[in-house]
Amino acid sequence: MEVRMEEQNVGAFGPLEFSHPSENVYSYSFRSEVAHCLFCSDMFKLPEERTYFSTHLFVHHQFEIADMEMIANMSKYCNYWRSRFLAEPPNKICSRMLIDAKGDGTCVNILVLGKFIPEDKKLREDLHNKQMMWVLTQKINEREDKNFSRKCLLCRLQFKGCRADYLSHLSRLHNMQLGQPENLVFIDDLLNCIETRLESLHCLFCNKLFKNQTVLKEHMRKKQHKKINPKDTEFDKFYIINYLEMGKNWRQVKNEPDDDDDDDELSNAENSDRRVSVGNWSDWEEDEDKVENPVVCLFCERSSSFDEIQSHMNNAHGFDFTRISVDMDFYHQVKLVNYVRRQVYMGHCPYCDKILPNRRELLEHMSMESHFIVPQMQLWDQPEYFFPTYENDSFLCHLNDHQDDMAELHLSKKIFM
C-alpha cells in the first residue's frame, strides 16, 4: 500500500530546540502549537484539534501516530517526519497494522508510527529531554529572581520580593494552597490563570459560577475551596512533576506500583481511598463532621470550625469577634488576632497586660475583670503584629475585609435589583 504524499519544499531539519519567550523570561504563553500533516499541506492547532488531526491521518493517509498526546512538541515532531519521509518512503520505516475500521470484517492496512520504532523513540526522548531542561532552567530563573512584584490575589497587599514568599503569604495568611513553591513552575502564568478564574466569578476548585464576589468568597471559605482541584488538568503544566517522565503526568506516576511489598500494600490502600474520594466528591464536600484545618479559640484550647469557634468565643468568653471586627479592615483584624495570640501565649492579659502563672488563672482573671474586650488600639496596631504567633493559625485564613464586602454587597444589590 502506498501512502499519498505531496511534495513540499521543506527545509533541512536542524537541531531540536524549544523557543523561549523574548518579552518576559518569567512568563510562558501556553499557546496552541500548529502542526503540519506529515503528508499534505493541511495544518492543525494542537492540542485542541488533536482528534481531527488523528482522524485526518487515518481517513486520508491510512496512517496513525501512536500515543500522540505523550509527545512533548508535536510541531517539531511532525516537521522531523515530514522531512524524513521525503528522503525515505514511510512504508520502509513504519509498522503495518490491519484493523477492522467499519466493523464489517473488512480490514484496512495502515501504517503506524510510534516509540516501538527506534528512530521515533529517540526523537521523542530528545524532545522530552529538551523540554525538561528548559522547564528546569525556567524554574531556576524564577527561584533566583528577587524583583518579583504583584498585588496579592486576595487582599490589598502589594508584594515585592521572591515568588516563594508570595506563595507563602497566600498559604499562611489566606489558606490558599497551591503546592510547595519548589514544585511549581511558570508561577506568573499560574497566578494569572487563578486571577482570571476568580475575576470571572468561578470557584478555583469546583469551577462553579457565582453571581458576585461576596458569594464566591463565602463559598470558597466555607467549602475550603481555596485550592486547586487535582482533577483539573488545566493546571498540570504548572507542576514540575508532569515534565519529569516522558509521556507521564503525576497521576500516572503516583499510580505506579512500588517494588517493595509493604509499599505495594500501602499504595493499594491509597489508591483505594483515592477511588472512593474521586468517585463521590459531593460526599467529601458535605462532610460537616470532619473539620479540615481546625480553628483554635483565641483564649482557650477549644478547636473546631471557624463558625463554631466564633460562636464558642461569644458564648464562653463574651467575645463577639464578628461584631468587634465589623469596622476593621483586613490588616487591623490580622494585627488584633496576632496580638491576642501573643499575649495569651506569654500569659499576659491582652487588655491590662497583667501576668498570670497559667492559662486557667489568666482566663479566670479576664472573666472576673471583664477583660474579654478589645485592648487600646495603640497596643496592637503595630507592624510586628503583621506576623502570626503560630505559623499554622487557621483563624487568620478566615478573616475578611468587611469594608470591601459591604461595598461589593451594596454594588451587587444595585446590579441584581
N, C-alpha and C positions, 0 to 999 in steps of 0.2 A: 504494500500500500504506500502510495506517495502522499506526502503531506504538502498541501498547497502553500507556496511561499511567493511573496512578491519581492523582487529585487529592490532593495533600498540602498541609498547612498549613506551607509553607516560608517562613521569614522572609527579609527582604531580605538580599541578599548584599553584605557590606561589603568594605572594603579587604583585600587578601591579606596575611596576617601569619602568621608561624610562632610557635607558643607556645614560651616559654622556661621551662626548669625553675626553679621558685621556691626549692627547697630547697638547691640546690647549683649555683652558676653554672659550676663547673668539671666538672660531670658531666652527661652527657646519657643518659637512659634510652632505648635503642633498642627501644621497644615497638612492637608492631604497631599500625597505624592502621586504624580502621574506616571503610569506605567504603559509602555508601548506593547502592543501584541507582538509575540515572538515571530509572527509570520506575515502580518499585514500592517496597514497604516492606522488601524483603529487604536485609540488611546482610552485608558480607564483611570478614573480617580479612585485611589485606594486609601483607606480600606472600605469606603462607602460602597464602591462598585465591585467588590471582590467577587460576589456571586455572579454578577453579569460577566465579569472577565472570565471566570471559570466556565460559565455556560458558553460563552463565545468560543473559547478554545475547543471545547468538546464538539459543538454543533458545526462550526465552520472548518475546523482543522483536525478533528478527531485526535485531540491532544489533551493531556491533563498534567498539571503541576501538583505533585503530592504535597500535602501539609503546607499549603501556600501561606496560611496565617502565621507560621513559625519562622518565616523568612524576615530577617532584620530590615532589609532595604529592597523592596520589590522593584523599584526603578532601576537600581544598579544591577540587580539580578536579571531583569529582562533585557537590559542593554547588553549584558555579557552574552546571554544565549542567542540574542538576535545576531550579534556579530559572529558568534561561534557557528551558528547554523548556516551562515553564508559561506563559511570555509569548508564545512563538512555536513552532509545530509543528516537530519535528526534521526533517521531510522538506523544509522550506524552508531549512534550514541545512546539513544533512549531504549527503555524496555518496552516490550509489547504486552498488551493485555486484551483478552476477549471478554466483553461484557454484554449482557442482555439488556440493552438500553430501553426497549419498549415493553419488555416483559412478555413478549410473544414467542420467545425461543429463538429469535433472530439475533445472532451475535454480531457485535461490531468490534473490529480490530482497531485499537487505539494505541498511541504511543504515550508513555508515562515518563515524566522527568521527576526524580526525587533523590534523596540523600543516599539511597541504595546504589546510586551511581557514583563512583569515587570522585569524579570531577565535580559533580554537583555538591557532594558532601563537603569537599574542600572549599568551594565557593561560599556555601552557607556558613561554614566555620569562620572564614575570613571576614565576611560581612558582620557576623556576630561579634567577633573579637574586636574589630574596629569600632563598632557601636559601643561595646562595653568600655573600651579605653576612653572613648570620647565622653561617655557619661561620667566615668570616674574623674576625668580631668575637670569636667564641669563642677563636680561635687567639691573638688579641692579648691577651685576658684571661689565658690560660694562660701566655703568654710573660712578661707583666709581674708575675704573681703570684710573690712571694718567700716565701710562707708554706706552700709545699707540704711535706707531711710523710708519709713512708711507709717501711715496712720494705722492705729490698731483697728482691726475689723469690728470690734465690739465695744470700744469706748473711744474717748476723745484724745487719748494719748498719742502724740506724735513721736514715734520711736526712731532713735538713731543708734547705730552700733552694728552688731552682727546678727545674722538671721537666727542663730541658735537661741540668743537671748529673747528675741521677738517671739519665737515659738514657745519658749519657757513662760513668757508673760501670758500668752494665750492659755497655756495649760494651767498655770498656778493661780492666776487671777480670775480667769473666766471658765476654767474647766473645759476648754475646747481641746480635745485630744486628737492630734493629727499624726502622732507617732514620734519616735525619737528623732531628733534632728540629724543624727549621723545616718539614719536610714532613708532620708528624703533627698531628692534632687529636683532641680528646676523649681525651687521653692517660690520664686516670684510668680511663676505661672500658676502654681498651686494656689497661692493666695488670691490671685486674680480670678481663678475659677471659683473659689469659695465665695469671694465678694460678689461676683456676678450672680451666683445662685441665691445668695441672701438678698441682694437688691431686687431680684425678681420675685421675692417673697416665697421662695421654695425652701422647705426644710433641708438642711445639709444631709441628714441621714436618710429620711424616708422620701424626700423629694415632693412631699405634699405641698400643694399651693394654699396660701392663706390670704385673707382679704387685706390685711395691713401688717405693719411691722410689729406692733404691740402683741397681736395674737400669735404671730410667728415666734417671737421671743419667749412668750409664756409656754408655748407648745414645746419648744426645744429645751427649756429649763425643766419642765415637769417630766417630760419623756426622756430626759437626759440624751438628747439627740445632738449635742454639740460635739459630734464626731463623724468620721467618715464611715459609711457603710462598707464593710469588706466585700459585699457582693456587687458594689458599684464599680464596674470595670473602667469607667471614665477616669478614675484616679490612679489606675495601675501604673501609668507612665511616670508618676512622681515618686515611686518607691524603687530603690536600687536593686532590691532582691529580684525584681522582674526582669533585670538585664543580665543576671549572673550566669544562668544556664541557658544554652541555645534552645529555643522553642518551648521554654517552660516559664510559667508565671508562678507566683508564690503559692497559689492553691495546689498546683501540681507538685511542687517541691515539698510542701507540707504533708501531702498525702502519700508520699513515697515511703515504703516500709523500711524500717531500720534493720541493721544486721543483727543486733543483739536481741535475744528472745524476750528479755524483760522489756526492752524498749518497744518491741512489737506489741506486747500486751498493752502498754501504756498508750501507744499510738492508736491501737484499735479502740481503746476506750475513748480517747479524744475524738476520733473520727465518728464514733457512735454518738457522742454528745453533740458533735457538730451537725450531724444529720438531723438530730431531733430539733436543734435550735433553728437550723435553716428551714426545716420543714414547716414551722409554725411560728413566725416572728411575732404574730399578734399576741400569743400567749406570753411571750417574753416581755413584750411592751406593757401588758396589762397586769403583770405580776406585782401587785402592790405590797405583798408581804415581804418581798426581798428588796432591801434598800441598798443600792449601789452608792459608794462614796458617802456613807452616813455623815450627817452634820452633827457636831458636838455643841452642846449648850455653852454659852459664853461664861457661865458661872460655875456649873457643876459638871459631872461626868456623864450626864444623860446624852445619848446619841440616838438619832432617828432621821427621818426625812426632814427637809428644811421647813415645810409647813407645820409638821408636828412639833418641831423644836421651837418654832415661833409661838405656837400655842402653849407649849410647856413653860417657856420663859414668862409668858404673860400670866399664866395661872399659878405657877410655883414661885416666881420671883417678882411678879408685878412689873415686869419689864416688857412693855409692848414695843418691840423693835419697829414694827410697821408704822405705828403712829409716830414714834420718836424720829424716824428717819424720813418721813414723808417730805420734809422741806430741805433735805440734804441732797447734794449731788453725789455722784458715784464716788468721787475721791474722798469726800468727807465721811461717807459710810465706811470706806476701807480704813481710813485712819482711826475712826472710833472703834471699830471691831478689833483692830490690831492693838490699840491702846488698852482696851479692856482685857484682851487675852494676856498681854504682857504683865499688867498689874496683878491679875488673878494668879498667873503662873508664879510671880515673885512673892505672893502672899500679902499684897498691898490692896487696901480698899481702893477701887477705882475713883471713888468720889472724894474721900478725905485723905487718902494716902496712908492711913494707919496700917502698921504692920501687925499681922496676926500669925500665930505659930503654925497653923494648919488650915486646910480648906474648910473643914467643918466650922471652926471658930470664925473664919472670915465670913462665911455665909450667915452665921448667927449675928455677927456684928452688923452686916449690911441690912439684914432683916429688921433688927431691933432699932437701928438708927435711920431706917427708911432711905438707905443709900443705893437702892436699885434704881438710880436715876442717872441722867446724862451729866457727866462732870463738866466743869467750866471748860469752855472751848479752847482756851489757851493751853490747857494741859495736854490735849490730844491732837490739836491741829498743828502738828509738827511734821517736817519732812521724814523724820526717822520712822514714822508710823505708816509710811507707804509700804514698808517691808513686813511680811507676815511673821508672826511669832512662831507659828507652826507651818512647815512647808506644805503639808497636806491638808490645810484648813479648808474644808469644803464649804464652810459658811460663806467665804469670800466669793465663791463661784456663783452664788445665787443672788448677789446684790445687783440691783437695777438702778439706772438713773431715772428717778421718779419725774424729774423735770422734763426729760426727753419723752418719757412715756406719756405724761399728761399732754404735751404738745402734740404727740402723734395721735393720741386718742381724740383730742379736740379736732384735729385735721380730719381724721377718719370719719368722725361724726358728720362733718360738713360734706364729705365726699359721698357717704352712703345714705344720707338723709333723703 
